[in-house]
Amino acid sequence: MKKLSSINLSSIEIFCQLYLKNSTTDAATSLGLSQPKVSRALNGLRDVFDDPLFVRKNNKLVATELTHVLYDGFSEILSCMNAIESDALDNFNIPDSSMVISTVPQLEIGLAQQVILEARNSINPNIAISTQAWSDASEQQLIDGDIDAVICFQHSTRKELLSKSIIQHRGGHLIAREGHPIWQDPSINHMIEYPVVKLVTMPFPANKSPIGVYALAQGKPMQIYATAPDLGSAASSLLNSDALMIVGVQGAVDFLTNITGLCARKMEYAEDKCLLQGFSHPTVYLWLKRSLDGKVLAPLWLQQSLESYIIKAHK
């Protein structure tokens, strides 16, 4: 084993992400790095500890016994580093009095309030947070400094941005009004008999709806009752029609089912698998602006607050 002094913090962060993600590709995406850089760091750690650390099985990286031991220590080092950085920001950086976060409607409910609460607890009791709808223009707005962060369903390849994969949601919920005929037989083949309400931003390529693709394959193209800009508009459409919708973010499901007259049912695993044939599981990304040297410009507390919010919204 070589000296531990040859291990830098970047390698430790890569090691911890590999441990959590079980994939060099997913670890690279999460950290905003190239896959070759992640692989080089892993090879360097293997050389230091004279251990494979991760063994590939069934297309996944499986941690060795030594890796399980190392993870606890390495994650503690990262926690200390984050705490030091946070303290430094608290003491030397004067935060903006207002921030704007661009987000998709599925993750807008309660977002501003959560970030404001984090700011009050950690850095600035008077900060104002606002949200705006995500669009194709959000990428450039973030680069130009017009907004402070972005939450969306697609990866950014712009070198000026950190595009961090936060979580995949697995499992949709069928939403419709009380008394809707769909509840008598909530099967996929029955769902495609009714129109759908779509949110303006879907977590799939080209905003395609998996149930719409499935219906087309059955020779029954689905009708779109409405394309809603937000969850409130979607709820109104559902309450006043025989339309239905499928939502994957638990926070959005909770918001809709708290509206009198709407009901939800979690779809069975087999139904999800059938609908998602040909689709990747939807992934939520957090975009943050980088400086010329690659450092994330958003304060650490904001990044941590947004990551925490996204994860909680899926539980």
Order of alpha helices (4+ residues) and beta strands (2+ residues): alpha-alpha-alpha-beta-beta-alpha-beta-alpha-beta-alpha-beta-beta-beta-alpha-beta-alpha-beta-alpha-beta-alpha-beta-alpha-beta-alpha
